Amino acid sequence: MIIDWKPNKTLNIPLYKQLVEYIKKKISTGQWTVGSKLPTQRELAKTFNINRSTVIEALDELKAEGLIESKGRGGTIIVNNTWSLLASTPPPNWEEYVKGGLYKPNKPTIQIINKLEFKKGIIRLGTGELSPELYPKKMMKNVLNNASNKIVSLGYEEPKGSLHLRKSLSKYLKKFGIEVDPSCILIVSGSLQALQLISIGILHQSSTVLLENPSYLKSLHIFESVGMRLKGVTMDKYGVKINEIVKNRTKNNTTLLYTIPTFQNPTGTVMTQKRRNDIIEICEKYRIPIIEDDAYRELGFEGTPPLPLKAIDRNGIVLYMGSISKSLAAGLRIGWLIGPQTVIERLGDIKMQLDYGASSLSQCVVAELLNSEYYERYLTELRDNLKMRRQIALDSLQKYYLDIATWNKPTGGFYIWLKLNKQISMKKLFELSAREGLLINPGSIYDFSNEQYIRISYSYASLKNLEKGLKRLSELILICN
């Protein structure tokens, strides 16, 4: 429940009465639905900064009016609203409808992260997004101005997306060794939508999705919500292990591999070219399709990463995902999916059923950007900035974490994979950090095991807050120890 109110202690109205009216309003307007569970008395008292006795008095009045009911260990539940007490038939129990939905809810920790990311003043040490400080205002002003002069309509685009953008991508992706016809490119509203389309459009419900352990995909329920199973496979410093793919595949051709081979999320690992070649060979042999997520490719600052799997795919087993979200702006909501034409046609049809296409304005802007002389210069500057941020983070870790953790040194991307030396309660650390104004991403979100990891992002927090936040986090880790 979202609580955005505090009682006014300067009014003549008793505090418990104010609380009663607030809760009644939430219930009567349907914001708090029948079947919802109220926070505990202690939590309410803390949230409203009032005595627990005041909360009890308010709850007693609400019970007397028949709006809530105590269920013992089950807590206090909303059982009626104002209209249901007057009606001859009770209103629908929306809580039951919510619980019965097909799509699984986010993990509780991720739900909290998603809310706290927009809390004013919080230092975001785990956010996988570029800092507002890195937004290229001058470049985007020119790009948007040029795009606006070329727009003749903002109507719906083709099912696969803007042909102009797909042609631009076909040309642009050649620098990564990917030769693709525009007919084999689908424009999507970010990589997450590409995964959703794949999960509902071309896979069996009983499929097994192999993914690196740890993996960003572990934090999502995209595949699990449609009846598929996620299975983590071990990595080493070269990438996902070949024997793990073979060992964990199913025998009925319902296995696929999801991988982020370049600046992997959350570990920052870069799969070697040899390992990429081996993966293509073994997946061809066992007919295992591959989903390659290449969102971080352009964010390397120590040499050029190996070729994408798609660049060495000669038999069409790789579905390749790219995005503008990590290199420029997540809010543009533009990504792309490359695959066999029959697959792209199928998924394009489904996308039209879901949202009738990605934003035509955003597609126009991205096409203009890729065709301009600005983007490459911007990327060079961005890589320099990320390298500087990485060094600030590494220096802070060396200064404050030498005795409490170990970590990797990424050569690109956004993340440092931090492993604590001693076992502590990560739940306690997460909650304590949030109270202190620090938002972290515990490794349990991404890991199939219970190892003591934290994903540190150096891409989002301001330079001042990055060091300040890491210093304070080290102190909180010692408190939890």
C-alpha positions as CSV (number, residue, x, y, z in Angstrom):
1,M,0.0,0.0,0.0
2,I,1.2,3.5,-0.9
3,I,0.8,5.9,2.0
4,D,1.4,9.5,1.1
5,W,-0.1,11.3,4.1
6,K,0.7,12.5,7.6
7,P,-1.9,13.6,10.3
8,N,-1.9,17.3,11.0
9,K,-1.1,17.7,14.7
10,T,-2.0,21.4,14.7
11,L,-5.7,20.7,14.0
12,N,-8.4,20.4,16.7
13,I,-9.5,17.1,15.1
14,P,-8.2,14.2,17.2
15,L,-5.4,12.3,15.5
16,Y,-7.3,9.0,15.5
17,K,-10.2,10.7,13.8
18,Q,-7.9,12.0,11.1
19,L,-6.5,8.5,10.6
20,V,-10.0,7.1,10.4
21,E,-11.0,9.6,7.7
22,Y,-7.8,9.0,5.7
23,I,-8.3,5.2,5.6
24,K,-12.0,5.5,4.9
25,K,-11.2,7.7,1.9
26,K,-8.7,5.3,0.6
27,I,-11.2,2.4,0.9
28,S,-14.2,4.3,-0.4
29,T,-12.4,5.6,-3.5
30,G,-11.2,2.1,-4.3
31,Q,-7.5,2.9,-3.9
32,W,-7.3,0.3,-1.1
33,T,-9.5,-2.6,-2.3
34,V,-11.6,-5.2,-0.5
35,G,-9.3,-8.1,0.5
36,S,-6.2,-5.9,0.9
37,K,-4.2,-6.3,4.1
38,L,-3.4,-3.2,6.2
39,P,0.1,-2.7,7.5
40,T,0.6,-3.8,11.1
41,Q,-0.2,-1.4,14.0
42,R,3.5,-0.9,14.7
43,E,4.1,-0.1,11.0
44,L,1.2,2.3,10.8
45,A,2.3,4.1,14.0
46,K,5.8,4.5,12.6
47,T,4.6,5.6,9.2
48,F,2.2,8.3,10.6
49,N,4.6,9.2,13.5
50,I,1.9,8.7,16.1
51,N,1.4,6.5,19.2
52,R,0.3,2.9,18.6
53,S,-2.6,3.5,21.0
54,T,-3.9,6.1,18.5
55,V,-3.7,3.6,15.7
56,I,-5.6,1.0,17.8
57,E,-8.3,3.5,18.5
58,A,-8.7,4.3,14.8
59,L,-8.8,0.7,13.8
60,D,-11.4,-0.1,16.4
61,E,-13.7,2.5,15.0
62,L,-13.2,1.2,11.4
63,K,-14.0,-2.3,12.7
64,A,-17.1,-1.0,14.4
65,E,-18.2,0.5,11.0
66,G,-17.7,-2.9,9.4
67,L,-14.9,-1.8,7.0
68,I,-12.0,-3.9,8.4
69,E,-11.7,-7.1,10.2
70,S,-8.9,-8.7,12.3
71,K,-7.8,-12.1,11.0
72,G,-5.4,-12.9,13.8
73,R,-2.0,-13.9,12.4
74,G,-3.5,-13.1,9.0
75,G,-3.5,-9.4,9.9
76,T,-6.2,-6.8,9.5
77,I,-8.1,-7.1,6.2
78,I,-10.4,-4.6,4.4
79,V,-13.7,-6.5,4.2
80,N,-16.1,-3.8,3.0
81,N,-16.2,-0.4,1.5
82,T,-18.8,2.4,2.0
83,W,-20.8,1.3,-1.1
84,S,-20.8,-2.4,-0.2
85,L,-22.4,-1.7,3.1
86,L,-25.3,-0.1,1.3
87,A,-25.6,-2.5,-1.6
88,S,-27.6,-5.7,-1.6
89,T,-24.7,-7.5,-3.3
90,P,-21.0,-7.2,-2.3
91,P,-18.5,-5.6,-4.7
92,P,-15.9,-7.7,-6.5
93,N,-12.9,-8.7,-4.4
94,W,-10.2,-7.1,-6.6
95,E,-7.5,-8.6,-4.4
96,E,-8.6,-12.1,-5.6
97,Y,-8.5,-11.0,-9.2
98,V,-5.1,-9.5,-8.7
99,K,-3.8,-12.7,-7.2
100,G,-5.3,-14.8,-10.0
101,G,-3.6,-12.9,-12.8
102,L,-1.4,-14.9,-15.2
103,Y,1.7,-12.6,-15.0
104,K,3.7,-13.1,-11.8
105,P,4.4,-9.9,-9.7
106,N,8.0,-8.6,-9.4
107,K,10.0,-9.9,-6.5
108,P,9.3,-7.8,-3.4
109,T,12.8,-6.4,-3.4
110,I,12.5,-5.2,-7.0
111,Q,9.1,-3.7,-6.3
112,I,10.7,-1.6,-3.5
113,I,13.6,-0.7,-5.7
114,N,11.3,0.5,-8.5
115,K,9.5,2.8,-6.0
116,L,12.6,4.1,-4.2
117,E,14.3,5.0,-7.5
118,F,12.0,8.0,-7.7
119,K,12.4,9.0,-4.1
120,K,13.9,12.5,-3.8
121,G,17.4,12.6,-2.3
122,I,18.1,8.9,-2.5
123,I,21.6,7.8,-3.8
124,R,21.1,5.1,-6.4
125,L,24.1,2.8,-6.3
126,G,22.5,0.0,-8.3
127,T,20.6,1.7,-11.1
128,G,21.5,0.4,-14.6
129,E,20.9,3.7,-16.4
130,L,22.9,6.6,-17.5
131,S,23.1,9.6,-15.1
132,P,21.2,12.7,-16.1
133,E,24.7,14.4,-15.9
134,L,25.6,12.4,-19.0
135,Y,22.6,13.3,-21.1
136,P,23.9,15.0,-24.3
137,K,21.7,18.1,-24.4
138,K,23.4,19.9,-27.3
139,M,23.5,16.8,-29.5
140,M,19.9,15.9,-28.8
141,K,18.7,19.4,-29.5
142,N,20.3,19.2,-32.9
143,V,19.0,15.6,-33.6
144,L,15.5,16.5,-32.4
145,N,15.5,19.7,-34.5
146,N,16.7,17.8,-37.6
147,A,14.1,15.0,-37.1
148,S,11.3,17.5,-36.6
149,N,12.0,19.0,-40.0
150,K,11.7,15.6,-41.7
151,I,8.5,14.4,-40.0
152,V,5.5,14.5,-42.3
153,S,3.3,12.3,-40.1
154,L,3.2,10.7,-36.7
155,G,0.8,7.9,-37.6
156,Y,1.3,4.2,-37.0
157,E,4.3,2.5,-38.5
158,E,4.5,-0.9,-40.3
159,P,4.1,-4.0,-38.1
160,K,7.9,-4.5,-38.0
161,G,8.5,-0.8,-37.4
162,S,9.7,2.2,-39.4
163,L,11.3,1.0,-42.6
164,H,13.6,4.1,-42.5
165,L,14.9,3.0,-39.0
166,R,15.2,-0.6,-40.1
167,K,17.3,0.4,-43.1
168,S,19.4,2.7,-40.8
169,L,20.0,-0.2,-38.4
170,S,20.8,-2.6,-41.3
171,K,23.6,-0.2,-42.3
172,Y,24.7,0.6,-38.8
173,L,25.0,-3.0,-37.6
174,K,27.5,-3.8,-40.3
175,K,30.2,-2.3,-38.1
176,F,29.6,-5.2,-35.6
177,G,29.9,-7.7,-38.4
178,I,26.1,-8.3,-38.6
179,E,24.7,-8.5,-42.1
180,V,20.9,-8.3,-41.9
181,D,18.2,-7.3,-44.3
182,P,15.6,-4.7,-43.0
183,S,12.9,-7.4,-43.4
184,C,14.6,-9.4,-40.6
185,I,14.6,-6.5,-38.1
186,L,11.7,-5.9,-35.7
187,I,11.5,-2.5,-33.8
188,V,10.4,-3.1,-30.2
189,S,9.7,-0.9,-27.2
190,G,12.9,-1.8,-25.5
191,S,14.6,-5.2,-25.0
192,L,12.1,-6.3,-22.3
193,Q,9.4,-6.2,-24.9
194,A,11.5,-8.3,-27.3
195,L,11.8,-11.0,-24.5
196,Q,8.1,-10.8,-23.9
197,L,7.3,-11.3,-27.5
198,I,9.6,-14.3,-27.8
199,S,8.1,-15.8,-24.7
200,I,4.5,-15.7,-25.9
201,G,5.1,-15.9,-29.6
202,I,7.4,-18.7,-30.5
203,L,8.2,-20.9,-27.5
204,H,6.5,-23.9,-25.9
205,Q,5.1,-23.3,-22.4
206,S,7.3,-26.1,-21.0
207,S,10.5,-24.8,-22.5
208,T,13.6,-24.5,-20.4
209,V,15.6,-21.2,-20.6
210,L,19.3,-21.6,-19.8
211,L,20.9,-18.4,-18.5
212,E,24.2,-17.4,-17.0
213,N,24.3,-17.6,-13.2
214,P,24.1,-14.8,-12.2
215,S,21.9,-13.1,-14.7
216,Y,19.7,-10.1,-15.1
217,L,17.0,-12.3,-16.5
218,K,16.7,-14.0,-13.1
219,S,15.3,-10.8,-11.8
220,L,12.3,-11.0,-14.2
221,H,9.3,-13.2,-14.5
222,I,8.8,-12.8,-18.3
223,F,9.4,-16.5,-19.1
224,E,8.1,-18.0,-15.9
225,S,4.8,-16.2,-16.1
226,V,4.0,-18.2,-19.3
227,G,5.0,-21.6,-17.8
228,M,8.7,-21.8,-18.7
229,R,11.5,-22.8,-16.4
230,L,14.7,-20.8,-15.8
231,K,17.9,-22.7,-15.1
232,G,21.2,-21.1,-14.2
233,V,24.4,-22.4,-15.8
234,T,27.8,-21.8,-14.4
235,M,30.2,-19.1,-15.8
236,D,33.9,-18.7,-15.6
237,K,36.1,-15.7,-16.6
238,Y,35.6,-16.6,-20.3
239,G,31.7,-16.7,-20.2
240,V,29.1,-19.4,-19.8
241,K,30.6,-23.0,-19.6
242,I,30.0,-25.2,-22.7
243,N,29.6,-28.4,-20.7
244,E,27.0,-26.7,-18.5
245,I,24.9,-26.0,-21.7
246,V,25.1,-29.6,-22.7
247,K,24.5,-31.0,-19.2
248,N,21.4,-28.9,-18.6
249,R,19.7,-29.1,-22.0
250,T,16.4,-31.0,-22.3
251,K,16.1,-34.0,-24.7
252,N,13.0,-32.8,-26.5
253,N,14.3,-29.7,-28.2
254,T,12.6,-27.3,-25.8
255,T,15.7,-25.6,-24.5
256,L,17.1,-22.2,-25.4
257,L,20.0,-20.1,-24.2
258,Y,19.8,-16.5,-23.1
259,T,23.1,-14.8,-22.8
260,I,24.6,-11.3,-22.4
261,P,28.1,-12.1,-23.8
262,T,29.4,-8.5,-23.8
263,F,29.7,-6.7,-20.4
264,Q,27.4,-9.1,-18.8
265,N,24.8,-7.9,-16.4
266,P,25.5,-8.1,-13.5
267,T,29.1,-9.4,-13.5
268,G,30.6,-7.3,-16.4
269,T,32.2,-10.4,-17.9
270,V,33.1,-10.3,-21.6
271,M,32.9,-13.7,-23.3
272,T,36.0,-14.5,-25.3
273,Q,35.8,-15.0,-29.1
274,K,36.8,-18.6,-28.7
275,R,34.0,-19.3,-26.2
276,R,31.6,-17.6,-28.6
277,N,32.7,-19.8,-31.4
278,D,32.3,-22.9,-29.2
279,I,28.8,-21.8,-28.1
280,I,27.7,-21.4,-31.7
281,E,29.1,-24.8,-32.6
282,I,27.5,-26.7,-29.6
283,C,24.2,-24.9,-30.0
284,E,24.1,-25.8,-33.7
285,K,24.9,-29.4,-32.9
286,Y,22.1,-29.7,-30.3
287,R,19.7,-27.4,-32.0
288,I,19.5,-24.9,-29.1
289,P,18.3,-21.4,-30.1
290,I,20.2,-18.5,-28.6
291,I,18.8,-15.1,-27.5
292,E,21.8,-12.7,-27.5
293,D,21.3,-9.5,-25.5
294,D,23.9,-7.0,-26.7
295,A,22.7,-3.8,-25.0
296,Y,26.1,-2.9,-23.6
297,R,28.3,-3.5,-26.7
298,E,29.1,0.1,-27.4
299,L,30.1,0.9,-23.8
300,G,33.6,-0.7,-23.7
301,F,36.5,1.5,-22.8
302,E,39.4,-0.9,-23.0
303,G,39.6,-2.1,-26.6
304,T,36.9,-3.5,-29.0
305,P,34.9,-6.5,-27.7
306,P,34.7,-9.7,-29.7
307,L,32.2,-10.1,-32.5
308,P,28.6,-10.7,-31.5
309,L,27.3,-14.3,-31.6
310,K,25.0,-13.1,-34.4
311,A,28.0,-12.1,-36.5
312,I,29.3,-15.7,-36.6
313,D,25.8,-17.3,-36.8
314,R,25.6,-19.0,-40.2
315,N,22.5,-21.0,-39.6
316,G,20.0,-18.5,-38.1
317,I,20.0,-19.9,-34.5
318,V,20.6,-16.5,-32.9
319,L,17.9,-14.0,-32.1
320,Y,19.8,-10.7,-31.5
321,M,18.6,-7.9,-29.3
322,G,20.0,-4.4,-29.2
323,S,18.7,-1.1,-27.7
324,I,19.3,2.6,-27.4
325,S,18.4,2.4,-23.7
326,K,21.9,1.9,-22.2
327,S,23.9,4.0,-24.7
328,L,21.7,7.0,-24.7
329,A,18.2,7.2,-23.2
330,A,16.0,4.5,-21.6
331,G,13.0,6.8,-22.0
332,L,13.1,6.6,-25.8
333,R,11.9,3.0,-25.5
334,I,13.4,1.8,-28.7
335,G,15.1,-1.5,-29.2
336,W,15.5,-4.0,-32.0
337,L,15.3,-7.8,-32.5
338,I,17.0,-9.6,-35.4
339,G,16.1,-13.1,-36.5
340,P,14.8,-15.3,-39.3
341,Q,12.2,-13.5,-41.4
342,T,9.4,-16.0,-40.4
343,V,10.1,-15.3,-36.7
344,I,10.2,-11.5,-37.2
345,E,6.9,-11.6,-39.1
346,R,5.3,-13.7,-36.3
347,L,6.5,-11.4,-33.5
348,G,5.7,-8.3,-35.5
349,D,2.1,-9.5,-35.8
350,I,1.9,-10.1,-32.0
351,K,3.4,-6.7,-31.3
352,M,0.7,-5.0,-33.4
353,Q,-1.9,-6.8,-31.3
354,L,-0.2,-5.6,-28.1
355,D,0.5,-1.9,-28.8
356,Y,0.3,-1.2,-32.5
357,G,3.9,-0.4,-32.7
358,A,6.6,1.6,-30.9
359,S,6.5,5.4,-30.8
360,S,6.8,6.7,-34.3
361,L,8.4,9.9,-32.9
362,S,11.1,7.9,-31.0
363,Q,11.7,5.8,-34.1
364,C,12.3,8.9,-36.2
365,V,14.7,10.3,-33.6
366,V,16.8,7.1,-33.4
367,A,17.0,6.9,-37.2
368,E,18.2,10.5,-37.4
369,L,20.7,9.8,-34.6
370,L,22.2,6.7,-36.3
371,N,22.5,8.5,-39.6
372,S,24.1,11.6,-38.1
373,E,27.8,12.5,-37.5
374,Y,27.0,13.1,-33.8
375,Y,26.5,9.6,-32.4
376,E,30.0,8.3,-32.8
377,R,31.5,11.4,-31.3
378,Y,29.0,11.2,-28.4
379,L,29.9,7.5,-27.8
380,T,33.6,8.3,-27.6
381,E,32.9,10.9,-25.0
382,L,30.5,8.7,-23.1
383,R,33.0,5.9,-22.9
384,D,35.6,8.3,-21.4
385,N,33.0,9.4,-18.8
386,L,32.1,5.9,-17.9
387,K,35.8,5.0,-17.6
388,M,36.3,7.9,-15.2
389,R,33.3,6.9,-13.2
390,R,34.5,3.3,-13.0
391,Q,37.8,4.5,-11.6
392,I,36.1,6.6,-9.0
393,A,34.1,3.6,-7.9
394,L,37.2,1.3,-7.9
395,D,39.2,3.9,-5.9
396,S,36.4,4.1,-3.4
397,L,36.3,0.3,-3.1
398,Q,40.0,0.1,-2.6
399,K,39.8,2.7,0.1
400,Y,36.8,1.4,2.0
401,Y,36.2,-2.2,1.1
402,L,39.7,-3.8,1.1
403,D,39.0,-5.8,4.2
404,I,35.3,-6.6,3.7
405,A,34.9,-7.5,0.0
406,T,36.4,-8.5,-3.3
407,W,35.4,-7.3,-6.8
408,N,36.0,-7.4,-10.5
409,K,37.4,-4.6,-12.7
410,P,35.0,-4.3,-15.6
411,T,36.3,-3.2,-19.0
412,G,33.0,-1.7,-20.1
413,G,29.3,-1.5,-19.2
414,F,27.9,-0.2,-16.0
415,Y,28.6,-2.7,-13.2
416,I,31.0,-4.0,-10.6
417,W,30.1,-7.3,-9.1
418,L,31.0,-7.0,-5.4
419,K,31.3,-10.1,-3.2
420,L,31.3,-9.6,0.6
421,N,33.9,-11.7,2.5
422,K,31.6,-12.6,5.4
423,Q,28.0,-13.8,5.6
424,I,25.5,-11.1,6.6
425,S,21.8,-10.6,6.2
426,M,21.4,-9.0,2.8
427,K,17.7,-8.3,3.6
428,K,18.8,-6.3,6.7
429,L,21.5,-4.5,4.7
430,F,19.0,-3.6,2.0
431,E,16.5,-2.2,4.5
432,L,19.1,-0.4,6.5
433,S,20.6,1.2,3.4
434,A,17.2,2.3,2.2
435,R,16.6,4.0,5.5
436,E,19.9,5.8,5.2
437,G,19.1,7.1,1.7
438,L,21.1,4.4,-0.2
439,L,19.5,2.2,-2.8
440,I,21.4,-1.0,-3.6
441,N,20.7,-4.1,-5.8
442,P,21.4,-7.2,-3.7
443,G,23.0,-10.0,-5.7
444,S,20.2,-12.4,-4.7
445,I,18.0,-10.7,-7.4
446,Y,20.3,-12.2,-10.1
447,D,21.8,-15.3,-8.5
448,F,20.3,-18.8,-8.1
449,S,22.4,-19.3,-5.0
450,N,22.6,-17.4,-1.7
451,E,26.0,-15.8,-2.2
452,Q,26.8,-12.5,-0.6
453,Y,26.9,-10.2,-3.7
454,I,25.9,-6.6,-4.5
455,R,25.6,-5.2,-8.0
456,I,27.3,-1.8,-7.9
457,S,26.5,0.6,-10.7
458,Y,28.8,3.5,-11.5
459,S,26.7,4.9,-14.3
460,Y,23.9,6.7,-12.5
461,A,24.8,8.5,-9.2
462,S,26.4,11.9,-9.4
463,L,30.2,11.8,-9.0
464,K,29.9,13.3,-5.5
465,N,27.2,10.8,-4.4
466,L,29.0,7.8,-6.0
467,E,31.9,8.1,-3.5
468,K,29.8,9.3,-0.7
469,G,27.3,6.4,-1.1
470,L,30.0,3.7,-1.4
471,K,31.7,5.0,1.8
472,R,28.4,5.0,3.7
473,L,27.5,1.5,2.4
474,S,30.8,0.1,3.7
475,E,30.0,1.4,7.1
476,L,26.5,-0.2,7.0
477,I,28.0,-3.5,5.9
478,L,30.2,-3.5,9.1
479,I,27.1,-2.8,11.2
480,C,25.3,-5.8,9.7
481,N,28.3,-8.0,10.2
